[in-house]
Amino acid sequence: MPLGPAGATVHAARWFDGLTAESRDVDIALGPEGLTLTPAEGPPRSWPYGELVLMRGGSRGEPVQLERRSAPVEVLVVHDDRFLDRLRAALPAGTRLSRSGGSPITVKVVLALFAAAAALITLCYVWIVPALSRFAADRVPEPWERSFGDNVVAQFVPPEDRVAETAVAGPAVALHARLAASADGRARDSRLVVTRSDVVNAFAVPGGTVVVTTGLLRALRTPEELAAVLAHELGHVDAHHPMRAVARQLSLGALMGLVAGDHSALSGVLRTAGELGGLAYSRNDERAADDRAMALLARSGISPEALARALESLSLAAPNLSSASFLSTHPAPRERLDRLRAAAGALAVRPRGEAIDVAGWRAMKHALEDSTR
């Protein structure tokens, strides 16, 4: 094992700096006053022993996770079984290593109780885990969530697949800007990415980015229908559904860590970033996104009934396409369409001075047709 300054033993670790969802490799050495972190790039950092909190570690084979209670909170994960004993031995006389009140010991006890009865664990996952996932997701700081979402988009929609041509992306960009200007909350600061894909899809990722495929643009019949699909995804963004859906995919232990402020749990979800295009929302989430979408369309000067027409267009196009992911994750049964039309009739459309660019929509359709020849 390598030695650091003054012969100190060096341990390899992963470091989360609290500013992004990414982690970096660092070497850590135990000094008289604290830890010294040495990343591959950048200056060394000092963590005083008095600021350390042990989040987990101590069981056989379990990695050690330390937090530095600073602003922002930083995290270290060490997989060396000997590290924790050496850390305790290095503490100055009279200094004790603080342990989080939401420690893994509590999680193990909870998990053991859940495993005691199948009925109880079913009850917990039906009622407790969804509530815990919502609570945990809403505690994730906005910079972390946006960084996490950017990483998801980078993996799922690489730059070379994104559409830059104004003729193709222009109508979607203009409609998104119109809707965002009339939106409140998280949706107002949302972003849009158009990607080349035959899959008929539109989805939102944590942090507020909405992704639309060229397959969806081909399947929709009018710009109002595209506005309705965008408004539906902005409804999910405004209600914080994407981050909550990601939290539902975490294990119970990871959720408990997230509640305790351990955002490093999100880094593991990046391995399944490709599944975000198919995030499953609850029926209540879909209803809430529909209601928010129709209200947003009305405020933007667009008929709310366009949402029902959009779902019908996608249903008609689905048999002729290789995939229709939007319909698989946002099903459109007859009762949903009937409810949408009834709700749309009760909303007053706010007059808007600017008309939708129909000529631009037709140019986009022609450009997409040319790209398939």
Secondary structure, DSSP 8 states (H G I E B T S, - for coil): --B-GGG-BEEEEEEE-SSSS--EEEEEEE-SSEEEEEESSS--EEEEGGGEEEEE--STT--EEEEE-SSS-EEEEE--TTHHHHHHHHS-TT---EE-TT-HHHHHHHHHHHHT-HHHHHHIIIIIHHHHHHHHHHTS-HHHHHHHHHHHHHHHS-GGGB---HHHHHHHHHHHHHHHHH--GGGGG-EEEEE--SS--EEE-TTSEEEEEHHHHHH--SHHHHHHHHHHHHHHHHTTHHHHHHHHHS-HHHHHHHHTT-TTHHHHHGGGGGGGGG----HHHHHHHHHHHHHHHHHTTS-TTHHHHHHHHHHHHGGGSS--HHHHHS---HHHHHHHHHHHHTS-----SS---HHHHHHHHHHHHHHT-
